[in-house]
Amino acid sequence: MLLSALWLLPAIRLVSTSATPTSDAATTLDPGLFSGGCTPEKMTIRKEWRNMTKVEQQSYLQGVNCLMDLPAQTGLEATTNRFSDLQALHRALTNTPVGDIIHSVGQFLPWHRYFLHTYETLLKEQCGYTGPMAWWNEAYDTDSGNMFRSEMWDADAFGGNGTEPDGCVTDGAFAYYTEHIGPQNQNTVFCMNRSWGNFEAIMNTTGAAVAHCNTFDSYDEYFACIAATPHRGGHWAVGGVMEDVKTSPGDPLFYLHHGYIDRLWYRWQMHDPANRLWDMGGPAINESANVEPASGWPQTTLNYTLTTFNIMPDVTVADVMNPLSLTNSDWQAGVGFYGSLDDAWGDTVTLQDSKRATDVSSTLFRVPFIYYIGWADSHPEGHTVSNNNPSSIPPS
C-alpha cells in the first residue's frame, strides 16, 4: 500500500466513497472559538444526564429525533437522514486507503472532540436545540455495581437493552429506529440493537481503569490506554450498534459515551496543563492496517487536519486543543475561568474570572467550547438546576 503521500493530503482526500459530499458547508463555524474569542457566553454546557431537568432531557431527545427526521445532506453512502450523515462520516473515515484514521491513531481523541462539536452544532443550528448537551458518568455506575442503573435507560429516555431475537430496542425515544448503515461495511435495513452484559468490557469502565490511564504522563501512552479500556469498554458493554467500530454513531448513546471520554481527556490535560495541554503524538495511520514505511510511522502532530466532510470546516488538531488561545501561565492562573475545577485526581483548583469576578459554588469542567457540569448545583450563569433524583446522584 502506498504511504508516501499520506501526510501531504488533508484527511478528506484519503476517503473513498460511493458519493461526493456536499460542496457547501451546512453549518457555520464561529472563528472566535479558535482565536481566543471563546467566551463563557458562547460555550456549550454539558450536563451528566441525571443532572438535567426533565424538561431539558425531553428537549434533548426531541432534538435528536429532529436530526433523524431531517433529510441527509452529505451524499455519503446509505444515508437516509441528517443523523445518519454523522454515522456515515464516521464509517467513511474508518475506510480510507490507509485504513481507519480515527481509531488506534494519535488523532483519535481530537477528532472525536471535534465530531462531538459537529453533532452539537447540528442540534443547535438545524433543530433549534438550546439546552445542555448530555454525557454519561460510566465509572460511577460501574463502581456502584450496576453499569446500567441510570434512568437514561428508562422507557421515557434512551430505552433499555435489546429484546430477542435480534436485540432490537423496543422502548424509549428511539424505539424501533431503523438503521440503514452497517453492520460494518454492509448496507442493510435493521432495527437499532443493543446487547448488554459483556463482563470484560464492563470491567474496563471502572474508576480503577480510568485511574490507571491517568498514571501515564505522555499523550501517546494516555490515549492508547483510554482507547483500549474505558472507550472500548463503554462501546462493547452497551453492545449492538454501539459495539460496531465503524457505525456506532447509529445509537444516540454514542454521543453521551464520547462526551464522557472527552471529559476524561480534558481532566488529564488539566492535571498538568504546562506539559499536557498541547501534548500530541501517536501514529497518524493505523499500524495494524499497514506495513511500516522505511522512514518509520508518521506521527500525529498539532498540524494534522481533522475533517468532517464539510459538515463543518476542516480544522487542525491544534484548533481543538485550546480554543481560548491562552498561554500555559494563563491556564495555571485561571484566566478566563470561574467556579471550581475538580480534576481527575480529586484536587480542587479555585479559578476566578478576572473580568466577571463571579464565584459559582459548583463543579465545572471546561473543555474547548464546553463547560462540563458533574452533578453540580448551578451552571455558570447561576441558575439553579433541579436534579431529578438527588439520592441517585453522587457528589462531584
Beta strands, then each sheet from edge to edge (+ up, - down):
strand 1: 44-48
strand 2: 133-135
strand 3: 178-179
strand 4: 190-191
strand 5: 305-306
strand 6: 315-316
strand 7: 339-342
strand 8: 348-351
strand 9: 364-367
strand 10: 370-373
sheet 1: 2+ 1+ 10+ 9-
sheet 2: 3+ 4-
sheet 3: 5+ 6-
sheet 4: 7+ 8-
end
